Amino acid sequence: MRCLPRATTRVFGSKPGSYGAGILQVVEAGTWRDNKDLAEVYTAWGGFAYGRGLDGAAAAADMRTNYARIKVAAKNIDTREHDIADSDDYFQYHGGMVAMVRHLTGSNPKAYIGDSAVPAQVKTRTLEEETKRVFRARVVNPRWMAAMQRHGYKGAFEMAATVDYLFGYDATAGVVDDWMYETLTTEYVANPEVAEFFRKSNPWARHGIAERLLEAAQRGLWSAPTPEALETLRTAVLETEGDIEDRD
């Protein structure tokens, strides 16, 4: 058994030949119970050391030791083509880091997003600030939603994926406020024009959105949903099940 140079082990990643942080799979399947489960998955997938003399050696214990020292979890973005709510990588790796540190230490590290998309105007925001910025600027921006509707099935898929990624970040890092879940319910599910778009283009997407928002409420991520919002979501699930059956 090879002895690791533990004093210098700082880079951890997936097992050689594999890819991912494992968080997406458990979030999509709903097979996690609490923060401990997320942290254990993150460790199982990412607990392999890289560096001089190392090529993906198993090092889960060393990873835990290093992560227990983390005070700040930072993620840099250098493009305007993506944001933290349109790819699972952001919540898997950054959110997963936050979840693991919280599991090891009992508290969240300070989480930041570094924005260097415009090199002459580099900005740093807290993860909470960045989540709210992205939510207002894109996620519930009527222009973006209209653009997605012009793309039919794929546009509906992107809207559903955005909800999934926000949910994933909330599950790992706790960054989605109740008003954001309420707004998603209003704009993505209750809005009759959007509902009709989903019905015609991709009822599976609306079904997935409604189920994901209900899951957020059931898990307590959405701490105080209004009765009206919950009824809207339950009704949407039943409606879309009928729409899906009609397609078969």
N, C-alpha and C positions, 0 to 999 in steps of 0.2 A: 504493500500500500504506500503510495507516494505521500511524503510529508509536505504540506503546503507552507509556503513562506507567509505565515499569517500576518506578520507585522506590516506587510506591504499589499496584502490582498484588498483591493478596492473596487475592482470591476467585476460585476456579476451579470449573468445573462442566461439565456435558455441553454438547454443541453445541446451539445454539438449535433447538428443535423435536424434540429427542431426549430420552431418559431412561435413566438407569442408569449404572453404572460399568464394565460390560463383564465384570466378574469372574465373575458368575454363569454367563454363557454358556460361558466357557472351562472352568470347573470342572465344569459339568454334562456337557459334551462330552468332557472329559478331554484337551483338545487343548493343554495347557500342559506344558512340560518342566521348567521351573525357575522360580526367583523372578524372573529377568529377564523371562520371558514375561508373568508377572502384572503386573509394573511397567509394561511397555510397553503392555499392554492398558489399564491404569488411566490412563496418560498419554494414549493415543489417544482414550479416551472422555471424560476429564475435563480435558483441557488447553485449556480455553477460558476466557478472562478476563471477569469481570463487575465493574462498578463505574461510577464517574463517567466518562462518555464511552465506556464499553465496554458492549457487548451481546453477549457471547459471541464475542469476537475470538480467533482461533487464537493460543495462547500456550504451546505445549508447553515451549519452552526456558525461559520465565519460571517455569513451574510447577516444572520440575526444579530451578531455582536456589533457589526458595523452599523446596521440600521437602527439599533437602539441608541446610537450616538447622534442620529440625525436631528437637527433642529430646524432646518429649512429644506423644503422640497421644491425645487425649481424646474420649470419646463420652458424651453426656449422655442419660439415660433419665428421663422424667418421668411414667411410667405403670406400673401393675401389670398392664395388659392384655397386654403383650408382654415378652419378654426376649431376650437376644442370640442365643438358639438357636431362635427361632421365626419369624424373618424373614431373608431373604437380604440385606436392606439393611445389616444390621449388619456382616457379614463383607465385603460388597462395598466399602463406603465406609471403615469403620474398619480392617478387616483390609487392605484395599487400600492405605490410607495407610501402614500399618506395612510392608507388602511393598515399597512404592516407596521409602520412606526407607532400608530395609535394602539395597535395590539400589543406591541412590545413595551411601550412606555406608559400607556394609559391616557395619553393626550395627543392631539393633532400637532404635527409640526406646522410651522408657518409655511404656507403654500403660495408660490408666486408664478406668474407667467411673464417671461421676458419677450417683448415684441420688437424684433429687429427687422421687420419687413421693409421698413424705410431706414436704411443704415444711418442716415443723418439725423433721424429722430427716434432713437431707441427709447422704448418705454417699458417700465416694469409695473405690473398691476398685481394685486392679490388675486388668488384664484376666484374668490367671491366676486370681486370687481369685474374680472374678465368674463365670468359666467353671465352676469347681468348684462354686460355690454353686448355679448354675442346674442343673448336672448332677445334683447330689444332691437339690435341692429339687423339681425337676420331671421332668427327663429320665428318670431311673430310679426315680422315686417310684411305688410300686405303686398309689397312689390315682389318680395322673394316667394311668398306663397302663391301669388299669381303666376310667377315664372314656372314654379313647379307644376302647376296645373296645366301649363302648356305642354309639358312633357309626359302627360298621361300616366301610364302605369309606373314608369321609372320615377317620375316626379313624386307620385304618392309613396313609393318605396323610400325615397330620400326623406320625406317628411316623417315617416314612421321610424326610420333609422335615427333621425335627429332626436326623437323622443327617447329611443332606447339609449342613446349615448349620454343624454342628460341624466337619465335614470341611473346609468352606470356610474357617472361621476358623483351623483348624490349618494349612491350606495357606498362608494369607496371614500369619498371626501366630504360629504354633507354640504353641498353647495347650492342646492335648489330650494328656494323658499316656497312656502305654501302659495303665495300669490302667483308664482310661476306655474305651478300645477293647475291652479284655477284658470289661469289664462290659456294654457294649453287645452284644457277641457272646453273652454268657450270658443276658441278660435279653430281648433283642429277637429273637434267632435260635435259641438252643439251648432256651430255655424251652418245654416241650411245649405248655402251654396257650396261650401267645402264638403259637406256630407254627400251632396249629390255628385260632386266630382269623384269622391272615393267610390260611391256606389257604381258609377259608370266605368271608372278606370281601374280600380283596384280595391275591392271591398275588404280583402285580406289585410291591407294596410290599416284601414280604419279599425278593424277588429283588433289588430295588434296594438294600436295606440290606446284604445279604450282599456284593453286588458292590462297594459303596462301601467297606466295611470291608476287603475284599481289596485294593482299590486303595490304601487307606491303608498297608497292609503293603507292597505292591509299590513304593510311592513312598518308603518309609522314614519316613513320618510316624509310623507305628506301628513303632517301631524293633526291638522284640524280641517279636513275637507267639509264643505257645506253639504247638507243633505241633497240639495238640488244638483250639485255636481256629481255626486255618487249615483243618483237616479239617472242622470244624463248618460253616464258611462255604462251603467247596467243595461239601459235601454239600447244603447248603441251596440253593445255586444250581441243582444238578441236580434236586432235589426240586421246587422251584418252577417250573422249566421244564416238568416233567411236569404240574404243576397247571395251568399256563397253557395248555398244549396241550389239556388236558381241557376247558377253558372254550371253546376255539375250535370 
